Protein backbone atom coordinates (compact mmCIF):
# COMPACT_ATOMS: atom_id res chain seq x y z
CA UNK A 1 0.00 0.00 0.00
CA UNK A 2 1.00 3.61 -0.43
CA UNK A 3 1.36 4.92 3.13
CA UNK A 4 1.78 8.57 4.03
CA UNK A 5 3.71 8.92 7.28
CA UNK A 6 2.43 12.05 9.01
CA UNK A 7 4.42 13.61 11.85
CA UNK A 8 5.72 16.87 13.27
CA UNK A 9 9.49 17.18 13.22
CA UNK A 10 11.22 19.25 15.87
CA UNK A 11 13.39 20.88 13.21
CA UNK A 12 10.30 22.15 11.34
CA UNK A 13 8.47 23.55 14.37
CA UNK A 14 7.85 27.31 14.56
CA UNK A 15 9.90 29.39 17.01
CA UNK A 16 9.43 32.79 18.60
CA UNK A 17 11.03 35.04 21.12
CA UNK A 18 10.39 34.02 24.71
CA UNK A 19 9.15 30.47 24.00
CA UNK A 20 10.02 27.91 26.68
CA UNK A 21 12.98 25.64 26.02
CA UNK A 22 10.79 22.51 26.30
CA UNK A 23 7.96 23.76 24.09
CA UNK A 24 8.50 21.17 21.36
CA UNK A 25 9.81 18.28 23.45
CA UNK A 26 6.97 16.02 22.35
CA UNK A 27 7.74 16.37 18.63
CA UNK A 28 9.70 13.75 16.69
CA UNK A 29 13.31 13.61 15.57
CA UNK A 30 14.46 12.82 12.04
CA UNK A 31 15.94 9.57 13.37
CA UNK A 32 12.55 8.38 14.62
CA UNK A 33 10.87 9.17 11.30
CA UNK A 34 13.58 7.40 9.33
CA UNK A 35 13.25 4.29 11.50
CA UNK A 36 9.45 4.19 11.12
CA UNK A 37 9.76 4.65 7.35
CA UNK A 38 12.27 1.79 7.21
CA UNK A 39 9.92 -0.40 9.25
CA UNK A 40 6.95 0.28 6.97
CA UNK A 41 9.05 -0.33 3.87
CA UNK A 42 10.19 -3.63 5.38
CA UNK A 43 6.48 -4.47 5.57
CA UNK A 44 6.23 -4.09 1.79
CA UNK A 45 4.73 -0.61 1.70
CA UNK A 46 5.63 2.48 -0.31
CA UNK A 47 6.10 5.33 2.17
CA UNK A 48 6.01 9.11 1.78
CA UNK A 49 6.71 11.45 4.69
CA UNK A 50 4.57 14.57 5.08
CA UNK A 51 4.93 17.27 7.73
CA UNK A 52 1.66 17.76 9.59
CA UNK A 53 1.45 21.53 9.14
CA UNK A 54 -0.88 24.00 7.42
CA UNK A 55 0.20 22.76 3.99
CA UNK A 56 -0.85 19.18 4.67
CA UNK A 57 -4.35 19.52 3.18
CA UNK A 58 -3.09 20.38 -0.29
CA UNK A 59 -0.29 17.82 -0.17
CA UNK A 60 -2.69 15.02 0.71
CA UNK A 61 -5.04 15.95 -2.13
CA UNK A 62 -2.14 15.66 -4.57
CA UNK A 63 -0.56 12.53 -3.07
CA UNK A 64 -3.76 10.52 -2.58
CA UNK A 65 -2.28 7.91 -0.19
CA UNK A 66 -4.22 4.73 0.51
CA UNK A 67 -3.75 5.18 4.26
CA UNK A 68 -1.89 7.52 6.61
CA UNK A 69 0.29 6.44 9.51
CA UNK A 70 -0.43 9.32 11.86
CA UNK A 71 1.79 10.35 14.77
CA UNK A 72 1.23 14.13 14.54
CA UNK A 73 1.34 15.96 17.87
CA UNK A 74 0.29 19.31 16.38
CA UNK A 75 1.59 22.78 17.07
CA UNK A 76 -1.15 25.03 18.46
CA UNK A 77 -4.52 24.79 20.18
CA UNK A 78 -6.23 22.92 22.99
CA UNK A 79 -7.00 20.00 20.65
CA UNK A 80 -3.86 20.12 18.51
CA UNK A 81 -3.45 16.33 18.33
CA UNK A 82 -6.91 16.09 16.76
CA UNK A 83 -6.31 18.58 13.94
CA UNK A 84 -4.63 16.26 11.44
CA UNK A 85 -7.19 13.45 11.95
CA UNK A 86 -9.94 16.03 11.34
CA UNK A 87 -8.33 16.91 8.01
CA UNK A 88 -8.05 13.23 7.12
CA UNK A 89 -11.70 12.61 7.93
CA UNK A 90 -12.74 15.63 5.86
CA UNK A 91 -10.76 14.19 2.92
CA UNK A 92 -12.02 10.66 3.70
CA UNK A 93 -8.50 9.25 3.93
CA UNK A 94 -8.07 6.30 6.32
CA UNK A 95 -5.47 6.59 9.06
CA UNK A 96 -3.94 4.70 11.96
CA UNK A 97 -4.71 5.32 15.59
CA UNK A 98 -7.44 7.05 17.49
CA UNK A 99 -9.94 9.46 16.01
CA UNK A 100 -10.68 13.13 16.52
CA UNK A 101 -12.77 13.04 19.69
CA UNK A 102 -10.41 10.65 21.49
CA UNK A 103 -7.32 12.71 20.69
CA UNK A 104 -9.03 15.92 21.80
CA UNK A 105 -10.20 14.28 25.03
CA UNK A 106 -7.00 12.57 26.08
CA UNK A 107 -4.78 15.62 25.52
CA UNK A 108 -6.86 17.33 28.22
CA UNK A 109 -5.81 15.54 31.42
CA UNK A 110 -8.58 16.91 33.70
CA UNK A 111 -11.28 16.04 31.16
CA UNK A 112 -9.87 12.53 30.83
CA UNK A 113 -9.90 12.13 34.62
CA UNK A 114 -13.56 13.22 34.72
CA UNK A 115 -14.40 10.44 32.27
CA UNK A 116 -12.35 7.93 34.29
CA UNK A 117 -14.11 8.96 37.50
CA UNK A 118 -17.53 8.70 35.87
CA UNK A 119 -16.75 5.10 34.94
CA UNK A 120 -15.52 4.28 38.46
CA UNK A 121 -11.93 3.76 37.32
CA UNK A 122 -9.27 4.58 39.93
CA UNK A 123 -7.53 7.91 39.36
CA UNK A 124 -6.12 10.22 42.04
CA UNK A 125 -8.51 12.88 43.42
CA UNK A 126 -7.94 16.11 41.54
CA UNK A 127 -8.79 19.75 41.04
CA UNK A 128 -8.27 22.02 38.03
CA UNK A 129 -6.92 25.54 38.55
CA UNK A 130 -7.46 28.28 35.98
CA UNK A 131 -6.46 31.19 38.24
CA UNK A 132 -3.91 31.56 40.98
CA UNK A 133 -6.50 32.87 43.42
CA UNK A 134 -8.80 29.84 43.29
CA UNK A 135 -9.14 28.17 46.73
CA UNK A 136 -8.01 24.61 47.26
CA UNK A 137 -10.88 22.18 47.70
CA UNK A 138 -11.05 21.15 51.39
CA UNK A 139 -11.11 17.49 50.32
CA UNK A 140 -7.70 17.82 48.64
CA UNK A 141 -4.94 16.90 51.08
CA UNK A 142 -1.18 17.43 50.82
CA UNK A 143 1.12 16.26 49.39
CA UNK A 144 -0.26 17.18 45.97
CA UNK A 145 1.13 16.95 42.46
CA UNK A 146 0.91 19.89 40.03
CA UNK A 147 1.26 19.67 36.24
CA UNK A 148 0.07 21.36 33.04
CA UNK A 149 -3.31 20.21 31.78
CA UNK A 150 -2.44 19.70 28.12
CA UNK A 151 1.18 18.72 27.68
CA UNK A 152 3.05 15.48 27.08
CA UNK A 153 6.60 14.10 27.42
CA UNK A 154 6.68 15.13 31.07
CA UNK A 155 6.61 18.83 30.18
CA UNK A 156 6.32 20.90 33.34
CA UNK A 157 7.12 17.89 35.54
CA UNK A 158 9.99 18.21 38.04
CA UNK A 159 10.73 17.50 41.68
CA UNK A 160 8.99 20.83 42.43
CA UNK A 161 5.75 19.32 41.07
CA UNK A 162 5.26 17.69 44.47
CA UNK A 163 3.95 20.34 46.86
CA UNK A 164 3.52 19.99 50.61
CA UNK A 165 1.73 23.19 51.61
CA UNK A 166 -0.24 26.16 50.29
CA UNK A 167 2.86 28.25 49.71
CA UNK A 168 4.49 25.63 47.48
CA UNK A 169 1.20 25.03 45.68
CA UNK A 170 0.78 28.70 44.77
CA UNK A 171 4.40 29.00 43.71
CA UNK A 172 4.16 26.01 41.38
CA UNK A 173 0.83 27.16 39.94
CA UNK A 174 2.38 30.54 39.15
CA UNK A 175 5.30 28.87 37.37
CA UNK A 176 3.03 26.75 35.20
CA UNK A 177 0.64 29.58 34.34
CA UNK A 178 3.53 31.78 33.26
CA UNK A 179 5.31 29.07 31.29
CA UNK A 180 2.46 27.19 29.60
CA UNK A 181 -0.50 29.62 29.65
CA UNK A 182 -3.09 26.92 30.34
CA UNK A 183 -4.99 25.47 33.31
CA UNK A 184 -3.07 23.37 35.82
CA UNK A 185 -4.05 19.95 37.09
CA UNK A 186 -3.56 19.36 40.82
CA UNK A 187 -4.01 15.80 42.05
CA UNK A 188 -3.21 13.80 45.15
CA UNK A 189 0.40 12.66 45.00
CA UNK A 190 0.60 8.87 44.91
CA UNK A 191 3.81 7.78 46.57
CA UNK A 192 5.05 4.61 44.93
CA UNK A 193 6.23 2.93 41.76
CA UNK A 194 5.51 4.27 38.28
CA UNK A 195 4.44 1.70 35.68
CA UNK A 196 3.23 1.92 32.11
CA UNK A 197 1.35 -0.64 30.02
CA UNK A 198 1.34 -0.56 26.22
CA UNK A 199 -1.28 -2.20 24.06
CA UNK A 200 -2.00 -2.77 20.38
CA UNK A 201 -5.21 -3.96 18.80
CA UNK A 202 -8.90 -3.17 18.95
CA UNK A 203 -11.50 -4.40 21.38
CA UNK A 204 -14.09 -6.77 19.98
CA UNK A 205 -17.60 -7.18 21.36
CA UNK A 206 -18.75 -7.70 23.99
CA UNK A 207 -16.66 -5.34 26.10
CA UNK A 208 -17.18 -3.83 29.54
CA UNK A 209 -17.44 -0.09 30.07
CA UNK A 210 -17.12 -0.21 33.84
CA UNK A 211 -15.42 -2.33 36.44
CA UNK A 212 -17.83 -5.12 37.41
CA UNK A 213 -19.25 -4.95 40.92
CA UNK A 214 -18.55 -8.66 41.27
CA UNK A 215 -14.79 -9.14 41.51
CA UNK A 216 -15.20 -12.68 40.16
CA UNK A 217 -16.99 -11.48 37.01
CA UNK A 218 -15.16 -12.01 33.70
CA UNK A 219 -13.11 -9.05 32.53
CA UNK A 220 -13.30 -8.96 28.77
CA UNK A 221 -10.47 -7.55 26.68
CA UNK A 222 -10.65 -9.57 23.45
CA UNK A 223 -8.78 -8.11 20.51
CA UNK A 224 -6.03 -6.43 22.52
CA UNK A 225 -2.42 -7.50 22.86
CA UNK A 226 -0.85 -6.34 26.13
CA UNK A 227 2.88 -5.79 26.29
CA UNK A 228 4.81 -6.52 29.49
CA UNK A 229 4.51 -3.63 31.96
CA UNK A 230 7.49 -1.30 32.14
CA UNK A 231 8.60 0.20 35.44
CA UNK A 232 10.79 3.28 35.63
CA UNK A 233 13.76 2.32 37.81
CA UNK A 234 13.84 5.51 39.86
CA UNK A 235 16.63 4.13 42.08
CA UNK A 236 19.04 4.70 39.19
CA UNK A 237 18.35 8.42 38.87
CA UNK A 238 19.69 11.37 40.91
CA UNK A 239 17.91 11.98 44.21
CA UNK A 240 16.97 15.50 43.09
CA UNK A 241 14.41 13.94 40.72
CA UNK A 242 12.47 13.01 43.91
CA UNK A 243 11.31 9.67 42.55
CA UNK A 244 9.30 11.38 39.80
CA UNK A 245 9.42 10.56 36.07
CA UNK A 246 10.41 14.12 35.23
CA UNK A 247 10.82 16.00 31.97
CA UNK A 248 14.56 15.93 32.56
CA UNK A 249 14.56 12.13 32.71
CA UNK A 250 12.37 11.83 29.61
CA UNK A 251 14.35 14.29 27.50
CA UNK A 252 17.86 14.97 28.78
CA UNK A 253 18.44 11.41 30.00
CA UNK A 254 16.45 9.61 27.29
CA UNK A 255 19.50 7.82 25.92
CA UNK A 256 20.51 6.59 29.38
CA UNK A 257 17.07 5.28 30.30
CA UNK A 258 16.80 3.00 33.35
CA UNK A 259 13.82 0.69 33.44
CA UNK A 260 12.61 -2.78 34.38
CA UNK A 261 10.68 -4.62 31.68
CA UNK A 262 8.89 -6.81 32.41
CA UNK A 263 8.34 -4.98 35.68
CA UNK A 264 8.77 -7.27 38.73
CA UNK A 265 5.09 -7.47 39.63
CA UNK A 266 2.91 -10.37 40.83
CA UNK A 267 0.77 -11.97 38.13
CA UNK A 268 -2.49 -10.83 39.71
CA UNK A 269 -1.33 -7.20 39.69
CA UNK A 270 -0.30 -7.46 36.03
CA UNK A 271 -3.77 -8.83 35.27
CA UNK A 272 -5.34 -5.89 37.10
CA UNK A 273 -3.17 -3.41 35.20
CA UNK A 274 -4.13 -5.03 31.91
CA UNK A 275 -7.81 -4.85 32.78
CA UNK A 276 -7.55 -1.19 33.74
CA UNK A 277 -5.64 -0.52 30.53
CA UNK A 278 -8.38 -2.18 28.48
CA UNK A 279 -11.10 -0.28 30.33
CA UNK A 280 -9.33 3.05 29.82
CA UNK A 281 -8.72 2.21 26.16
CA UNK A 282 -12.43 1.46 25.78
CA UNK A 283 -14.00 4.41 27.56
CA UNK A 284 -11.76 6.96 25.84
CA UNK A 285 -12.49 5.41 22.44
CA UNK A 286 -8.94 4.45 21.45
CA UNK A 287 -8.00 2.53 18.32
CA UNK A 288 -5.01 0.43 17.25
CA UNK A 289 -2.45 1.47 19.91
CA UNK A 290 -2.13 3.25 23.25
CA UNK A 291 -0.15 3.39 26.47
CA UNK A 292 -1.59 3.82 29.96
CA UNK A 293 0.49 5.25 32.83
CA UNK A 294 -0.04 4.17 36.44
CA UNK A 295 1.22 4.88 39.93
CA UNK A 296 1.16 2.05 42.46
CA UNK A 297 0.25 3.37 45.91
CA UNK A 298 2.97 2.24 48.32
CA UNK A 299 0.71 3.19 51.22
CA UNK A 300 -2.18 1.02 50.05
CA UNK A 301 -0.74 -2.33 48.99
CA UNK A 302 0.42 -1.13 45.55
CA UNK A 303 -3.12 -0.23 44.53
CA UNK A 304 -2.92 1.03 40.92
CA UNK A 305 -4.08 4.54 40.04
CA UNK A 306 -4.49 5.62 36.42
CA UNK A 307 -2.58 8.82 35.68
CA UNK A 308 -3.34 9.20 31.97
CA UNK A 309 -3.62 7.46 28.61
CA UNK A 310 -1.50 8.29 25.59
CA UNK A 311 -3.12 7.28 22.27
CA UNK A 312 -0.08 8.61 20.35
CA UNK A 313 2.78 6.86 22.16
CA UNK A 314 6.35 7.45 21.00
CA UNK A 315 7.81 4.93 18.56
CA UNK A 316 11.55 5.46 18.78
CA UNK A 317 13.03 1.95 19.21
CA UNK A 318 15.82 3.18 21.47
CA UNK A 319 13.95 4.92 24.25
CA UNK A 320 10.18 5.08 23.72
CA UNK A 321 8.31 3.12 26.40
CA UNK A 322 6.05 1.26 23.95
CA UNK A 323 8.97 0.18 21.77
CA UNK A 324 10.92 -1.09 24.77
CA UNK A 325 7.91 -3.09 25.94
CA UNK A 326 7.51 -4.61 22.47
CA UNK A 327 11.16 -5.69 22.42
CA UNK A 328 10.72 -7.26 25.87
CA UNK A 329 7.80 -9.20 24.37
CA UNK A 330 10.01 -10.53 21.56
CA UNK A 331 8.85 -8.12 18.85
CA UNK A 332 11.09 -6.19 16.48
CA UNK A 333 10.49 -2.49 15.89
CA UNK A 334 9.29 -3.31 12.36
CA UNK A 335 6.78 -5.80 13.74
CA UNK A 336 5.40 -3.21 16.16
CA UNK A 337 5.02 -0.50 13.53
CA UNK A 338 3.45 -2.83 10.98
CA UNK A 339 1.10 -4.36 13.57
CA UNK A 340 -0.28 -0.87 14.27
CA UNK A 341 -0.79 -0.35 10.54
CA UNK A 342 -2.34 -3.78 10.07
CA UNK A 343 -4.78 -3.17 12.94
CA UNK A 344 -5.93 0.04 11.23
CA UNK A 345 -6.24 -1.70 7.86
CA UNK A 346 -8.34 -4.51 9.33
CA UNK A 347 -10.48 -2.16 11.44
CA UNK A 348 -11.35 -0.08 8.37
CA UNK A 349 -11.73 -3.14 6.10
CA UNK A 350 -9.17 -1.87 3.60
CA UNK A 351 -7.62 -5.23 2.74
Buried (B, 14 or more C-beta within 10 A) or exposed (E): BEBBBBBBBEEBBEEEEEEEEBBBBBBBEEEBBEBBBBBBEBBEBEBBBBBBBEEBEEBBEEBEBBBBBBBBBBBEEBBBBBBBBBBBBEEEBBBBBBBBBBBBBBBBBBBBBBBBEEBEBBBBBBBBBEEEEEEBEEEBEBBBBBBBBBBBBBBBBBBBBBBEEEEBBBBBBEBBBEBBEBBBBBBBBBBBBBBBBBBBBBBEEEBBEEBEEEEEEEBBBEBBBBBBBBBBBBEEBEEEBBBBBBBBBBBEBBEEBEBBBBBEBEEEBBEBBBBBBBBBBBBBBBBBBBBBBBBBBEEEEBBBBBBBBBBBBBBBBEBBBBBBBBBBBEBBBBBBBBBBBBBBBEBEEEE
